[in-house]
Amino acid sequence: MASDHTLPVVIVCGMHADARHEVVEGLLRDVPHSVALHHDLATAQRGTVHRTVRDASGVLSSGDAPLVNDCACCALREDLMPELERLAADGVTRAAVVELWDSVEPAAMAEVIAAHGEGRLQVRGVVTAVDPTLVLPCLANGDDLAEAGLAAATRDRRTVGDTWARQLEYASTVALVDNDAADEEDHALIRQLHPTAPRAAAGSRELTKLALAGFDVEAAAAGQHPACALLPQEAEEAGVSTLVWRGHRPFHPERLYDALEELSCAAARSRGRFWLADRPDTLLSWDAAGGALCVEDNGPWLASLPDAAWDLVPPVRRAAAALDWHPENGDCCQHLVFISPGLDREGLIAVLDSCLLSDDEYTAGRAAWKTLPAAFDALLDPVH
């Protein structure tokens, strides 16, 4: 399962601690000479994070690491790599299972391991552990992590809902614990949130095989980047809907801003990329869960770049742009996905359509668009 020089690493994440524990126990049982590492960030208020290293027989070692820059996640990264490198060099460990604390997102950890493992470490899988009955309550929770006691740093402004959504959407495998209270709606929501990820029972040998099957960190990053994200397709199952809304005409900034609350609360989860008329060269990302919306500037659309700059753009982004290329506007577009039980598809489409430029506004051209009210300045250009 491991070569003489490379230690396979499986990342297990998610806010459902009991589900995570079941996944980790199954991996330790199924993979001989495997070791699990866990950093408990609940002690961060006391200035430390608590590390535990264990195998199938029990705890092997434990200790505390000081915070780095008042950030528990930074301390985790600083302490994790030496531990993994020690395991890779011991000649005994055949796999490392990194169990992330409740609010830690796997993308950053996977990228750190891939960047600094220097051939000794290889991320083989990212498993998100899920109790199906808790998916909708987590998504619908718009509380700040700090309010829930889950913040990883004093300046952590993430919410429970959007953090949980990203944990699930990044996974190479979804591990499901058995819960008799789960119904078809719960399982349909999981499938629509991350339709491409295989699912397996927590603690099963099937899960162990999937967890070690291989993981491409660069492809995973590209799959989550707003410019080329692999967004879900249209779906309807067990009362859960996925609406994919596209368009090649920009939003009127003021009309969209006025509709933000309604749109961000219209679905349990929504995400994608969009285009504002007063910022026609800027690719904007949309990320919402639990009624909390994050809008960010992700740089220029490819159509706004000079030809000479295209060689510097990753091939995966050029390919994504080609799939959505418009003869007049290039890759400038609206591509938003809304996922929820009880979704009002017609009402949502009507609101989105009403926020687009009218025929007269559109034909007035870009010079006129840039004179429209800059309603998003407060969100995109906050005063520090």
Backbone torsions as a table, in degrees:
resi	resn	phi	psi	omega
1	MET	NA	-27.8	176.8
2	ALA	-127.0	148.3	175.5
3	SER	-83.4	177.0	179.8
4	ASP	-68.3	-18.7	-172.1
5	HIS	-116.0	-12.4	-173.3
6	THR	-125.4	128.4	178.0
7	LEU	-98.4	118.4	176.0
8	PRO	-65.8	137.1	178.9
9	VAL	-122.8	129.3	174.3
10	VAL	-113.7	126.7	177.5
11	ILE	-97.6	127.8	177.5
12	VAL	-116.5	125.4	-175.1
13	CYS	-137.3	178.4	177.1
14	GLY	128.4	156.6	-178.0
15	MET	-84.6	-8.4	-177.7
16	HIS	-93.0	92.2	-170.5
17	ALA	-60.5	-41.0	-179.8
18	ASP	-64.2	-38.3	177.9
19	ALA	-66.2	-42.1	177.0
20	ARG	-58.5	-45.2	-177.8
21	HIS	-61.2	-41.1	179.9
22	GLU	-64.1	-40.1	178.2
23	VAL	-63.9	-46.7	-177.4
24	VAL	-63.9	-43.1	179.4
25	GLU	-60.7	-40.3	178.9
26	GLY	-64.6	-40.5	178.8
27	LEU	-66.4	-42.6	179.0
28	LEU	-64.1	-35.4	179.3
29	ARG	-70.7	-40.8	-173.1
30	ASP	-83.6	-24.1	-176.1
31	VAL	-109.7	106.3	-179.8
32	PRO	-58.6	143.1	177.5
33	HIS	59.3	34.3	174.7
34	SER	-97.7	153.9	-176.1
35	VAL	-133.5	140.0	178.2
36	ALA	-110.1	138.4	176.6
37	LEU	-118.7	135.5	178.5
38	HIS	-140.0	132.4	174.8
39	HIS	-111.0	117.4	-179.4
40	ASP	-88.7	113.2	-177.2
41	LEU	-88.0	-0.5	179.9
42	ALA	-65.0	-19.2	-180.0
43	THR	-88.6	5.0	-175.3
44	ALA	-59.7	-31.2	179.6
45	GLN	-62.1	-22.8	178.9
46	ARG	-93.9	5.2	174.6
47	GLY	91.4	10.7	-179.7
48	THR	-141.2	165.2	165.8
49	VAL	-119.8	145.6	-174.5
50	HIS	-103.9	123.0	-178.4
51	ARG	-100.2	135.6	173.9
52	THR	-127.4	133.0	176.0
53	VAL	-119.0	126.7	-177.3
54	ARG	-145.7	162.7	171.6
55	ASP	-125.8	-166.6	-175.4
56	ALA	-64.1	-21.6	-178.1
57	SER	-87.3	-17.8	-179.7
58	GLY	142.2	-165.1	-176.0
59	VAL	-73.6	129.8	177.7
60	LEU	-94.8	-38.4	178.5
61	SER	-161.3	162.8	176.3
62	SER	-153.5	160.0	-179.8
63	GLY	-178.7	172.3	-179.7
64	ASP	-113.1	144.9	175.3
65	ALA	-121.3	137.3	-179.1
66	PRO	-71.9	153.1	174.8
67	LEU	-61.6	151.5	176.6
68	VAL	-118.1	119.8	-178.5
69	ASN	55.0	37.2	178.9
70	ASP	60.2	29.4	-175.4
71	CYS	-129.5	119.5	-179.5
72	ALA	-68.4	-37.3	178.9
73	CYS	-64.9	-36.7	177.7
74	CYS	-64.7	-40.2	177.1
75	ALA	-64.1	-39.2	177.4
76	LEU	-58.2	-49.0	-178.9
77	ARG	-61.8	-43.8	-178.1
78	GLU	-65.0	-33.7	-176.8
79	ASP	-89.1	-28.7	-174.6
80	LEU	-68.4	-45.7	-173.6
81	MET	-61.3	-46.1	176.9
82	PRO	-60.1	-36.3	178.8
83	GLU	-65.9	-43.6	178.9
84	LEU	-65.2	-41.5	179.6
85	GLU	-65.2	-35.1	176.3
86	ARG	-63.9	-42.5	178.9
87	LEU	-66.5	-37.9	179.7
88	ALA	-64.8	-29.4	-175.4
89	ALA	-92.4	-8.1	-172.1
90	ASP	-78.4	-12.4	177.2
91	GLY	75.3	1.9	-177.5
92	VAL	-115.7	-43.8	-175.3
93	THR	-67.9	130.5	-178.5
94	ARG	-104.0	-14.2	175.4
95	ALA	-163.8	144.9	176.1
96	ALA	-114.4	130.4	177.2
97	VAL	-108.4	115.4	179.8
98	VAL	-98.5	106.3	178.6
99	GLU	-91.7	111.0	-177.7
100	LEU	-81.4	147.2	176.8
101	TRP	-67.1	165.0	-168.5
102	ASP	-44.0	-50.8	-172.0
103	SER	-101.1	6.5	-179.6
104	VAL	-79.7	128.7	-179.5
105	GLU	-88.7	141.2	-172.2
106	PRO	-73.5	-24.7	-174.7
107	ALA	-57.7	-49.0	-177.5
108	ALA	-63.3	-39.8	-179.6
109	MET	-67.2	-42.9	179.1
110	ALA	-61.6	-41.1	-178.3
111	GLU	-69.1	-36.4	177.2
112	VAL	-64.9	-45.1	-179.4
113	ILE	-64.1	-43.2	-179.7
114	ALA	-65.4	-38.0	-176.0
115	ALA	-76.4	-32.7	-172.1
116	HIS	-113.7	0.9	179.0
117	GLY	-71.3	-22.4	174.6
118	GLU	50.4	42.7	176.7
119	GLY	83.6	-11.7	179.7
120	ARG	-88.3	-19.7	-177.3
121	LEU	-127.7	143.4	178.5
122	GLN	-141.3	119.8	175.1
123	VAL	-69.5	117.4	-177.3
124	ARG	-101.8	-16.1	179.5
125	GLY	-173.6	152.9	173.3
126	VAL	-124.3	115.5	-177.0
127	VAL	-110.1	124.9	172.4
128	THR	-101.5	121.6	-177.6
129	ALA	-87.5	129.8	-169.8
130	VAL	-133.1	130.0	163.2
131	ASP	-95.9	111.8	-173.1
132	PRO	-54.8	-30.1	-177.7
133	THR	-72.6	-15.1	-176.3
134	LEU	-101.3	-3.1	-175.8
135	VAL	-63.9	-53.1	-178.9
136	LEU	-65.3	-44.1	175.9
137	PRO	-57.6	-37.9	177.8
138	CYS	-67.8	-46.8	-180.0
139	LEU	-60.8	-37.4	-175.0
140	ALA	-80.6	-2.7	-176.5
141	ASN	-88.0	106.1	-179.7
142	GLY	-92.0	9.0	179.8
143	ASP	-66.5	146.0	170.5
144	ASP	-63.9	149.2	178.1
145	LEU	-58.0	-34.1	179.7
146	ALA	-61.7	-39.1	179.4
147	GLU	-65.5	-30.2	-179.4
148	ALA	-91.2	2.5	-178.8
149	GLY	72.8	26.2	-175.0
150	LEU	-121.2	11.5	-178.4
151	ALA	-69.9	140.8	-179.8
152	ALA	-97.3	-5.1	178.6
153	ALA	-160.1	160.0	-178.1
154	THR	-63.5	-27.8	-178.6
155	ARG	-100.0	17.5	-179.4
156	ASP	-71.4	114.1	-176.2
157	ARG	-109.8	13.0	178.7
158	ARG	-71.7	162.0	175.2
159	THR	-109.2	164.9	177.7
160	VAL	-60.0	-46.6	-175.5
161	GLY	-63.1	-49.7	-176.2
162	ASP	-72.2	-31.1	177.0
163	THR	-65.6	-45.9	179.0
164	TRP	-62.3	-41.5	-179.7
165	ALA	-60.5	-44.6	-179.4
166	ARG	-68.2	-35.3	175.6
167	GLN	-59.0	-43.7	-178.6
168	LEU	-70.7	-43.8	-172.8
169	GLU	-71.8	-19.8	-179.4
170	TYR	-85.4	-18.0	-170.3
171	ALA	-63.1	144.6	169.2
172	SER	-85.6	-21.3	177.6
173	THR	-145.4	140.0	175.3
174	VAL	-105.5	123.4	179.3
175	ALA	-101.1	124.6	-175.7
176	LEU	-109.3	127.3	173.3
177	VAL	-85.2	152.0	-179.5
178	ASP	-78.7	123.3	178.8
179	ASN	-141.7	114.8	-175.9
180	ASP	-62.5	-20.3	-179.2
181	ALA	-80.1	-12.0	-179.4
182	ALA	-71.7	140.5	179.0
183	ASP	-120.6	-177.3	-176.7
184	GLU	-63.2	-32.6	178.6
185	GLU	-64.0	-41.9	178.6
186	ASP	-59.2	-46.7	-177.6
187	HIS	-70.6	-35.6	177.3
188	ALA	-64.6	-37.9	179.2
189	LEU	-63.4	-43.3	178.4
190	ILE	-61.2	-46.6	-178.3
191	ARG	-62.1	-37.5	-177.6
192	GLN	-79.4	-28.9	177.1
193	LEU	-67.4	-35.9	-179.2
194	HIS	-143.7	74.6	-173.0
195	PRO	-68.1	-20.8	-175.6
196	THR	-90.6	-10.4	-177.6
197	ALA	-84.8	131.3	173.1
198	PRO	-66.2	150.4	180.0
199	ARG	-120.3	142.5	179.8
200	ALA	-149.3	157.6	179.9
201	ALA	-69.6	135.6	176.4
202	ALA	-59.2	136.1	178.5
203	GLY	84.2	-1.7	-177.9
204	SER	-87.2	157.1	176.0
205	ARG	-67.0	-30.5	176.2
206	GLU	-59.7	-42.3	178.4
207	LEU	-62.7	-41.9	179.7
208	THR	-59.4	-43.5	178.5
209	LYS	-62.5	-44.1	179.8
210	LEU	-65.6	-38.5	-177.1
211	ALA	-64.4	-26.7	-177.8
212	LEU	-106.9	10.9	-172.4
213	ALA	-71.8	-20.8	-178.8
214	GLY	126.4	148.0	-176.3
215	PHE	-149.8	131.2	178.8
216	ASP	-104.2	104.6	-175.5
217	VAL	-63.4	-41.1	-179.8
218	GLU	-65.2	-43.2	179.7
219	ALA	-65.2	-36.9	178.6
220	ALA	-64.8	-40.3	178.1
221	ALA	-64.1	-43.4	179.0
222	ALA	-63.7	-37.0	-178.8
223	GLY	-67.6	-17.4	178.5
224	GLN	-104.2	-13.9	-177.5
225	HIS	-68.8	134.3	-176.4
226	PRO	-55.1	-30.2	-176.6
227	ALA	-71.8	-25.9	-175.7
228	CYS	-142.2	24.7	-177.6
229	ALA	-58.9	139.7	175.6
230	LEU	-84.2	83.9	-174.8
231	LEU	-78.8	150.4	178.3
232	PRO	-60.0	159.2	178.4
233	GLN	-97.5	170.6	176.6
234	GLU	-53.4	137.8	178.6
235	ALA	-156.2	156.7	176.8
236	GLU	-152.6	115.4	-177.6
237	GLU	-159.0	131.3	173.9
238	ALA	51.4	37.4	178.6
239	GLY	82.7	0.4	178.0
240	VAL	-104.6	133.8	-177.2
241	SER	-123.1	146.6	167.7
242	THR	-118.2	118.6	176.9
243	LEU	-105.0	124.1	174.4
244	VAL	-105.5	118.5	-176.9
245	TRP	-116.5	123.4	-177.9
246	ARG	-125.8	157.2	175.4
247	GLY	-170.7	156.7	179.2
248	HIS	-116.0	14.5	175.6
249	ARG	-111.4	138.3	-175.9
250	PRO	-73.6	161.0	174.3
251	PHE	-77.1	146.2	166.5
252	HIS	-76.6	120.5	-171.5
253	PRO	-58.3	-41.3	-176.6
254	GLU	-70.8	-42.0	-179.9
255	ARG	-66.7	-38.7	177.9
256	LEU	-67.1	-43.7	-179.5
257	TYR	-58.7	-42.4	179.5
258	ASP	-64.7	-23.3	-177.9
259	ALA	-98.0	1.1	-173.4
260	LEU	-58.7	-43.7	-177.9
261	GLU	-63.2	-44.4	179.1
262	GLU	-63.5	-42.2	-177.7
263	LEU	-71.0	-40.4	-177.5
264	SER	-70.9	-22.1	178.8
265	CYS	-98.2	-0.1	-174.5
266	ALA	-75.4	-19.4	-176.4
267	ALA	-144.1	155.4	176.7
268	ALA	-63.4	-34.3	-179.2
269	ARG	-144.4	135.1	172.6
270	SER	-146.2	146.1	179.5
271	ARG	-162.0	169.0	178.6
272	GLY	145.9	-159.2	-179.2
273	ARG	-129.2	151.2	-177.6
274	PHE	-149.3	172.4	-168.1
275	TRP	-131.8	123.4	177.0
276	LEU	-104.6	138.9	-175.9
277	ALA	-64.1	-35.6	-177.4
278	ASP	-81.3	-7.9	175.3
279	ARG	-129.9	61.6	-169.1
280	PRO	-67.5	-15.9	-179.0
281	ASP	-96.2	0.0	-171.3
282	THR	-108.0	126.3	174.2
283	LEU	-83.8	119.5	-178.1
284	LEU	-109.1	141.4	178.8
285	SER	-104.7	149.3	179.9
286	TRP	-121.7	125.1	-178.8
287	ASP	-143.0	109.1	-175.2
288	ALA	-136.0	142.0	172.9
289	ALA	-158.8	143.7	178.3
290	GLY	61.9	24.9	179.8
291	GLY	82.4	-4.2	178.4
292	ALA	-98.3	128.1	-175.9
293	LEU	-115.9	135.5	172.8
294	CYS	-117.9	124.2	177.1
295	VAL	-116.6	128.9	-177.0
296	GLU	-135.2	151.2	173.9
297	ASP	-83.4	121.4	-179.3
298	ASN	-113.6	30.6	176.5
299	GLY	83.6	-168.4	-174.3
300	PRO	-79.9	151.9	166.2
301	TRP	-65.6	154.9	178.1
302	LEU	-61.5	-35.5	-179.3
303	ALA	-62.4	-19.3	-179.1
304	SER	-92.0	-5.5	-179.2
305	LEU	-89.3	147.2	172.7
306	PRO	-66.9	153.9	-176.8
307	ASP	-54.4	-37.5	-176.7
308	ALA	-64.0	-23.3	-177.4
309	ALA	-82.4	-14.7	-176.2
310	TRP	-64.0	-29.7	179.3
311	ASP	-66.1	-18.9	-179.7
312	LEU	-89.6	-6.7	-177.5
313	VAL	-87.4	133.0	179.6
314	PRO	-56.4	142.2	-179.3
315	PRO	-55.6	-35.1	-178.0
316	VAL	-65.1	-32.9	177.6
317	ARG	-74.0	-39.2	177.3
318	ARG	-61.7	-38.6	179.5
319	ALA	-66.4	-41.6	179.0
320	ALA	-63.8	-40.1	179.2
321	ALA	-65.8	-39.0	-179.1
322	ALA	-62.4	-34.2	-179.3
323	LEU	-67.3	-25.6	-175.2
324	ASP	-117.6	21.5	-172.9
325	TRP	-73.6	135.3	-179.5
326	HIS	-112.3	136.2	-175.2
327	PRO	-59.9	-26.1	-178.5
328	GLU	-100.4	-39.0	-172.5
329	ASN	-109.8	1.6	-179.3
330	GLY	64.3	-132.6	-178.5
331	ASP	-90.3	1.4	175.7
332	CYS	-63.6	121.6	-173.4
333	CYS	-162.9	172.7	167.3
334	GLN	-107.6	126.6	175.3
335	HIS	-144.2	92.4	-177.2
336	LEU	-120.4	142.4	-179.1
337	VAL	-123.9	130.9	179.4
338	PHE	-120.8	128.1	-175.9
339	ILE	-128.7	126.9	-178.7
340	SER	-173.1	150.8	163.9
341	PRO	-67.4	146.8	175.3
342	GLY	61.2	33.5	-177.4
343	LEU	-70.4	131.3	175.2
344	ASP	-86.8	84.4	-173.6
345	ARG	-61.0	-49.6	-176.6
346	GLU	-63.8	-42.9	179.4
347	GLY	-64.5	-39.5	180.0
348	LEU	-66.1	-43.8	178.2
349	ILE	-61.4	-41.1	-179.5
350	ALA	-62.3	-41.9	179.6
351	VAL	-66.0	-46.2	-179.8
352	LEU	-61.3	-46.0	179.6
353	ASP	-60.6	-36.4	-177.5
354	SER	-69.4	-17.7	-178.7
355	CYS	-88.1	-10.5	178.7
356	LEU	-73.3	160.3	173.4
357	LEU	-61.6	142.3	173.5
358	SER	-72.0	172.0	178.6
359	ASP	-57.0	-46.7	-178.3
360	ASP	-65.5	-41.2	179.5
361	GLU	-65.3	-39.5	-178.0
362	TYR	-67.7	-45.4	-177.1
363	THR	-71.7	-13.2	178.3
364	ALA	-66.6	-23.4	174.6
365	GLY	92.3	169.9	-172.2
366	ARG	-62.8	-36.2	-179.6
367	ALA	-61.0	-39.1	178.5
368	ALA	-72.9	-36.9	179.9
369	TRP	-58.2	-39.3	-175.2
370	LYS	-69.5	-9.9	176.9
371	THR	-93.2	-2.6	179.5
372	LEU	-68.3	157.0	-178.6
373	PRO	-54.5	130.7	-177.5
374	ALA	-84.8	68.5	-171.0
375	ALA	-68.1	-22.8	-175.2
376	PHE	-93.9	3.8	-178.0
377	ASP	-57.3	-38.7	-177.9
378	ALA	-64.8	-31.7	-179.8
379	LEU	-82.8	-40.2	-172.0
380	LEU	-95.5	-24.8	-179.8
381	ASP	-128.2	60.0	-177.5
382	PRO	-63.3	146.5	178.7
383	VAL	-82.8	124.9	-179.4
384	HIS	-93.2	NA	NA
